[in-house]
Amino acid sequence: MLHAVTQAVVAVFLIVYLGMLLGRLPRLQLDRTGVALLGSIVLIGIGAVNLDEAAQSVDISTITLLFAFMVISAQLRLGGFYTRAAKAVTAMEVSPHTLLLAVILLTGVLSAVFMNDIVCLAIPPVLIHACRMRRLDPVPFLLAVACASNVGSAATLIGNPQNILIGQALNLSFSRYLFMAGIPSLLGLFMTWAVIAWRFRGRWENGGEGCEPPSEEIAPWNPWQSAKALFMTSILFVAFVATPLPRDIMALGAAGLLLMSRKMHSRDMLGLVDWQILVLFCGLFVVNHAFAQTHVPERVVACLTGYGIDPGGPAWLFGITALLSNAVSNVPAVMLLLPLAHHPLAGPVLALSSTLAGNLFIVGSIANIIVVESAAQHGISIGWRTHAPTGIAVTVLTLATAAGFLWLLS
C-alpha cells in the first residue's frame, strides 16, 4: 500500500473501533453496525480494498452458520416455544431461591443451543409478568437472565455470534470444545445463582400488584411448528458432536427445510433474522482485513514481544480478550485478536474469556443491553449501579473458574 493510503486505513480502523467503544460516533445517528458499514464503504471508496477483496475478506462460513441459526430460532419464536418454556418455569410453585435457579438453568441451556441474544428477547416479558403476579421483585430474575445467557452461551460453538466466528475461523471440534467449556459454564451458572441469591437475600418481594399478560408474545403456542425446529436442532447437535461434516452447510440445509412451510410465511421468519449483526460482521471483516494489510498489527506484536509480552500466549490472550471485550464489545474484540490465535488452546481461550467477560458491565454484551431495554419498556430501571455488583462478581468468579480449568488442560 502507498504510505498515504496506509495512514488512511489506520485512521478508519481507529475511528471504527472508537465507534465500537462508544456504541456510536458523536453527532451522528450511527450505531456500531452503521459505523462498521461506513468504515468498510470508506475503505472501498479510497481504493484500500477493491470489491473482490472486500467480498473475499468476509468469512462466508461464519455468516452462513449465524444466518441459519437465526432462521431456526425464528421458527421457535413464531411457534411460541420460548414463551411456553418461560411460562412453564415461572408457573412453578417454588420458593424465590428455587425459581431463580430454574430461570438461570433454563436461560443457560437455551442460550447454549439457540444463541443468547434471541433468548434474551423472548424470556424477560414473560418473567416480568410472572414476578409481578407473585409480587416478587423482577430485578434479580432479570439480572439472572442477562448473566446466565452469557455464561450458558459460552458452553458451545453455537451459543453466541463470537463463538460461531471462533469455531468456524479456527475449525474447532464441536465436541472437544463442548468438553472444555461445558464444565466451566455449568459451574458458572451455579455461581451466578449463588451471587444473586446472596445479594438479594431477604429482599425478594416488592409488593407489586398483578398485571396484564405481556403483549410481546409473537405467536401462540404451536406444538407442531416448535417440534419441527426442535427436531432439526437435535439432529444438528448430534451431527455436530458425532460427525466431521461442515456445520455451516448442515445448518443451512436445516434452515432451508424449515423455510419450506405451508403455515409460516418466509417473510415472517426472515423478518426475525438479526440482519444488523450480520452487517456488523461483514463490515468488521472488511475493516480488519484492510488493517492487517498495513502490517501495523505485526509491528505492534513485535513491539510487545520485545517487552516480554506474548499476546498469543494463552495467559496473555485470556486477559487481553477479557479487557478488550469490555472496551469495544466481544465480537469486535474477537475479530481483532483472531490473527493471534495460534496456540492449541487459543480457540477456547478466546471464546470463554470474551463471552464471560461480557457480564462485567451492561455494555459488555448485547444480551445485557437487550434485557435492560426490555425491563425499561415495563417501567423497570436497571442501571449500572444495580447491575455492576452482580456483574462484576459473576465475571470474576466465572473467569477465574474458566482460567483454572484451561490451565489444568494445558
Buried (B, 14 or more C-beta within 10 A) or exposed (E): BEEEBBEBBBEBBEBBBBBBBEBBBEEEEBBBBBBBBBBBBBBBEBEBBEEEBBEBBBBEBBBBBBBBBBBBBBBBBBBBBBBBBBBEBBEEEEEBBEBBBBBBBBBBBBBBBBBBBBBBBBBBBBBBBBBBBBEBBBBBBBBBBBBBBBBBBBBBBBBBBBBBBBBBBBEBBBEEBBEBBBBBBBBBBBBBBBBBBEEBEEEBEEEBEEEEEBEBBBBEBBEEBBEBBBEBBEEBBEBBBEEEEBBBEBBBEBBEEBBEBEEBEEEBBBEBBBEBBBBBBBBBBBBBBBBBBBEBBEEEBEEBEEEEEBBBBBBBBBBBBBEBBBEBBBBBBBBBBBBBBEBEBBBBBBBBBBBBBBBBBBBBBBBBBBBBEBBEEBEBEBEEEBBBBBBBBBBBBBBEBBBEBBEEEE
